[in-house]
Amino acid sequence: MKAVKGCVALITGGAAGIGLQYAKELLRNGLRAVTLADISEERGNRAVDEINKEFGKNRTIFVRTDVTDREQFTEAFESTVNTFNNIDILVNNAGIMNDEVWEREIGINFVGTVIGCLLALDHYIPKYRTKKEGVIVNVASTTGLEVFGALPIYVATKHAVVGLTQSWGSESHYNRTKVRFLTLCPGPTDTTLALDGLDKNLGPAYQDIFKDSQPFVTLQDPKHVAKALTHAIQYGKNGSIWVAEDGKPPYEVVMPPKEKMKKSL
């Protein structure tokens, strides 16, 4: 895959679940090396072992990273360039679904994404990329394109990620940085976040809303979302939004200008 081959990536939340599948799928498509940035050392070390067994040694490192801590996030970038000399792709994947701790949720899902983008744009990708163009993929959710009353704060963070990525994905920013921005919106996926997060809400009333409003969904395999990521990196235009849901091929969502959404009185 031309857009990935020979590149170096940094993936937050990369030690397990979808994040680890992103790393493996990118490596299968020619990625030279990947940094797994995650809060859990146990998962991180296990993930490095998995990648070493499948792809050989010296293809990955783990860096313990709380994405809400700018110094720790900076260290993830520093370790990447010190080990692999380059950084081309950032995947801001770290996230939680837990409205009970909504301050922390906002910090990880949105503030952490902002920190990653600022570091990548202002300090690392333009200086250390191997090709003429870098890529930042911010992982949102299909809830970032919808309304879901049971988890309003989680949904708000994902809407924020979509708006953030589209704004940085403007032509003016691309012309100054040569960094392409993409949003990936996975639908319900078979991860601990999806399975456990729905019970972590603002109280019984919100759990009742979930029970009353949630249709039956089929959880897709994380490997499907990983394939969607590589597709978006290969084919996605700057600022584009990609949805991966129901185990089907990814598709692009185009947000209409507000004038076209105007409701006549």
C-alpha positions as CSV (number, residue, x, y, z in Angstrom):
1,M,0.0,0.0,0.0
2,K,1.7,3.1,-1.3
3,A,0.5,5.6,1.4
4,V,1.7,3.3,4.2
5,K,4.8,1.5,2.8
6,G,8.0,2.4,4.6
7,C,6.3,4.7,7.0
8,V,6.4,4.9,10.8
9,A,3.2,5.3,12.9
10,L,2.4,6.2,16.4
11,I,-0.9,4.8,17.7
12,T,-2.5,5.8,21.0
13,G,-4.5,3.2,22.8
14,G,-2.4,0.8,20.7
15,A,-1.8,-2.0,23.1
16,A,-5.1,-3.8,22.8
17,G,-8.4,-3.9,21.0
18,I,-8.9,-1.9,17.8
19,G,-5.6,0.0,18.4
20,L,-3.5,-3.2,18.3
21,Q,-5.4,-4.4,15.2
22,Y,-4.6,-1.0,13.6
23,A,-0.9,-1.6,14.2
24,K,-1.0,-5.2,12.8
25,E,-3.0,-4.2,9.7
26,L,-0.7,-1.3,8.9
27,L,2.4,-3.6,9.3
28,R,0.8,-6.1,6.9
29,N,0.4,-3.3,4.4
30,G,4.1,-2.3,4.4
31,L,4.4,-0.1,7.5
32,R,8.1,0.0,8.6
33,A,7.5,0.4,12.3
34,V,5.0,1.4,14.9
35,T,4.9,2.9,18.4
36,L,2.2,1.6,20.7
37,A,1.3,4.4,23.2
38,D,-0.9,3.2,26.0
39,I,-1.6,3.6,29.7
40,S,-1.2,-0.1,30.5
41,E,2.4,-1.5,30.6
42,E,1.1,-5.1,31.0
43,R,-1.0,-4.8,27.8
44,G,1.8,-2.9,26.0
45,N,4.5,-5.5,26.7
46,R,2.1,-8.3,25.7
47,A,1.3,-6.4,22.4
48,V,5.0,-6.0,21.6
49,D,5.5,-9.8,22.1
50,E,2.6,-10.4,19.7
51,I,4.0,-8.1,17.0
52,N,7.5,-9.5,17.4
53,K,6.2,-13.1,16.8
54,E,4.2,-12.1,13.7
55,F,6.4,-9.5,12.1
56,G,9.8,-10.0,13.6
57,K,11.8,-7.9,16.0
58,N,12.6,-4.2,15.8
59,R,9.3,-3.3,14.3
60,T,7.6,-1.9,17.4
61,I,8.1,-0.2,20.8
62,F,5.8,0.4,23.6
63,V,5.7,3.7,25.5
64,R,3.6,4.1,28.6
65,T,1.4,7.2,27.8
66,D,-1.4,9.0,29.4
67,V,-2.6,11.1,26.4
68,T,-3.9,13.8,28.8
69,D,-0.3,14.4,30.0
70,R,1.5,16.6,27.4
71,E,5.0,15.5,28.7
72,Q,4.1,11.8,28.4
73,F,2.7,12.3,25.0
74,T,5.8,14.2,23.9
75,E,7.9,11.3,25.2
76,A,6.0,8.9,22.9
77,F,7.0,11.1,19.9
78,E,10.6,11.4,21.1
79,S,10.9,7.7,21.6
80,T,9.5,7.1,18.1
81,V,12.0,9.4,16.3
82,N,14.9,8.2,18.5
83,T,14.2,4.6,17.7
84,F,13.0,4.7,14.1
85,N,14.3,8.2,13.0
86,N,10.9,9.1,11.5
87,I,7.2,9.6,12.2
88,D,4.7,9.8,9.4
89,I,1.3,8.7,10.8
90,L,-0.4,9.5,14.0
91,V,-3.6,7.6,14.9
92,N,-5.3,9.2,17.8
93,N,-7.2,6.2,19.0
94,A,-7.2,6.3,22.8
95,G,-10.7,6.7,24.3
96,I,-13.1,5.7,27.0
97,M,-16.8,5.4,27.2
98,N,-17.7,6.3,30.8
99,D,-20.0,9.3,31.5
100,E,-19.6,8.5,35.2
101,V,-16.1,10.1,35.0
102,W,-17.0,12.7,32.4
103,E,-14.1,15.0,33.1
104,R,-11.6,12.2,32.5
105,E,-13.7,11.1,29.5
106,I,-13.4,14.6,27.9
107,G,-9.7,14.6,28.8
108,I,-8.9,11.4,27.0
109,N,-11.3,11.5,24.1
110,F,-10.9,15.1,23.2
111,V,-8.1,16.9,25.0
112,G,-5.8,14.0,24.4
113,T,-6.6,14.2,20.7
114,V,-5.9,17.9,20.6
115,I,-2.5,17.4,22.3
116,G,-1.6,14.7,19.8
117,C,-2.5,16.8,16.9
118,L,-0.6,19.9,18.1
119,L,2.5,17.9,18.8
120,A,2.4,16.1,15.5
121,L,1.8,19.3,13.5
122,D,4.0,21.7,15.3
123,H,7.0,19.6,16.2
124,Y,7.2,16.1,14.7
125,I,5.6,15.0,11.4
126,P,6.7,18.0,9.2
127,K,10.3,17.5,10.5
128,Y,10.6,13.7,10.7
129,R,8.3,12.3,7.9
130,T,9.8,10.0,5.3
131,K,7.6,11.2,2.5
132,K,6.2,14.4,1.2
133,E,3.0,14.0,3.2
134,G,2.1,13.0,6.7
135,V,-1.2,11.7,8.0
136,I,-3.2,12.2,11.2
137,V,-6.2,9.9,11.7
138,N,-8.5,10.9,14.6
139,V,-10.8,8.1,15.7
140,A,-14.3,9.3,16.6
141,S,-17.4,7.0,16.4
142,T,-20.6,6.7,14.5
143,T,-22.1,8.4,17.6
144,G,-20.1,11.5,16.5
145,L,-22.5,11.7,13.6
146,E,-25.7,10.9,15.5
147,V,-27.7,11.6,18.7
148,F,-27.6,9.1,21.6
149,G,-29.3,10.4,24.8
150,A,-28.0,7.6,27.1
151,L,-24.4,8.8,26.8
152,P,-24.5,12.5,26.0
153,I,-21.0,13.4,27.2
154,Y,-19.4,10.6,25.3
155,V,-21.3,11.5,22.2
156,A,-20.3,15.2,22.6
157,T,-16.6,14.2,22.7
158,K,-17.0,12.3,19.4
159,H,-18.8,15.2,17.8
160,A,-15.9,17.4,18.9
161,V,-13.4,15.1,17.3
162,V,-15.2,15.2,14.0
163,G,-15.3,19.0,14.0
164,L,-11.7,19.3,15.1
165,T,-10.5,17.0,12.3
166,Q,-12.5,18.7,9.6
167,S,-11.2,22.1,10.7
168,W,-7.6,21.0,10.7
169,G,-8.4,19.2,7.4
170,S,-8.9,22.5,5.6
171,E,-6.8,23.4,2.5
172,S,-5.1,26.3,4.3
173,H,-3.7,24.0,7.0
174,Y,-2.7,21.3,4.5
175,N,-0.8,23.9,2.4
176,R,1.3,25.0,5.4
177,T,1.9,21.5,6.9
178,K,1.5,18.9,4.2
179,V,-0.3,16.8,6.8
180,R,-3.6,15.1,5.7
181,F,-6.3,14.8,8.3
182,L,-8.9,12.0,8.4
183,T,-11.7,11.0,10.7
184,L,-12.6,7.4,11.2
185,C,-15.9,6.6,12.8
186,P,-16.3,2.9,13.8
187,G,-19.7,1.6,14.6
188,P,-20.3,-0.9,17.5
189,T,-17.3,-3.1,17.7
190,D,-16.4,-6.1,19.8
191,T,-14.2,-4.4,22.4
192,T,-14.2,-4.0,26.2
193,L,-15.2,-0.3,25.6
194,A,-18.3,-1.3,23.7
195,L,-19.3,-4.1,26.1
196,D,-18.7,-2.3,29.4
197,G,-19.2,1.4,28.6
198,L,-23.0,1.4,28.2
199,D,-23.4,0.7,31.9
200,K,-21.2,3.6,32.9
201,N,-23.5,6.5,32.6
202,L,-24.9,9.4,34.6
203,G,-27.4,7.3,36.5
204,P,-30.5,5.1,36.4
205,A,-32.5,7.5,34.2
206,Y,-29.8,7.3,31.5
207,Q,-29.7,3.5,31.7
208,D,-33.5,3.5,31.2
209,I,-33.0,5.7,28.1
210,F,-30.5,3.2,26.8
211,K,-32.9,0.3,27.3
212,D,-35.8,2.1,25.7
213,S,-33.9,3.5,22.7
214,Q,-31.1,1.2,21.7
215,P,-31.9,-1.1,18.8
216,F,-30.4,-4.5,18.4
217,V,-26.8,-4.2,17.0
218,T,-24.2,-6.7,15.8
219,L,-20.7,-6.0,17.1
220,Q,-18.2,-6.1,14.3
221,D,-14.8,-7.6,14.5
222,P,-12.0,-5.1,15.3
223,K,-10.1,-6.5,12.3
224,H,-12.7,-5.0,10.0
225,V,-12.2,-1.5,11.5
226,A,-8.4,-1.9,11.1
227,K,-8.9,-2.6,7.4
228,A,-11.1,0.5,7.1
229,L,-8.3,2.5,8.6
230,T,-5.8,1.4,6.0
231,H,-8.4,2.1,3.3
232,A,-9.0,5.6,4.6
233,I,-5.2,6.3,4.7
234,Q,-4.8,5.1,1.2
235,Y,-7.8,6.8,-0.5
236,G,-9.2,9.4,1.9
237,K,-9.0,13.0,0.9
238,N,-7.9,15.6,3.4
239,G,-10.6,16.4,5.9
240,S,-12.8,13.4,4.9
241,I,-14.9,11.3,7.3
242,W,-15.0,7.5,7.0
243,V,-17.5,5.1,8.6
244,A,-16.8,1.5,9.4
245,E,-19.9,-0.4,10.6
246,D,-21.7,-3.7,10.5
247,G,-18.6,-5.5,9.1
248,K,-19.2,-3.9,5.7
249,P,-16.8,-1.9,3.5
250,P,-16.0,1.6,4.8
251,Y,-17.8,4.5,3.3
252,E,-17.3,8.3,3.2
253,V,-19.7,10.7,4.8
254,V,-20.0,14.2,3.4
255,M,-21.3,16.9,5.7
256,P,-23.5,19.3,3.7
257,P,-23.0,23.1,4.2
258,K,-25.5,24.5,6.8
259,E,-27.4,26.4,4.1
260,K,-28.5,23.1,2.6
261,M,-29.7,21.9,5.9
262,K,-31.9,25.0,6.5
263,K,-35.4,24.2,7.3
264,S,-38.0,26.4,5.6
265,L,-40.6,27.9,8.0
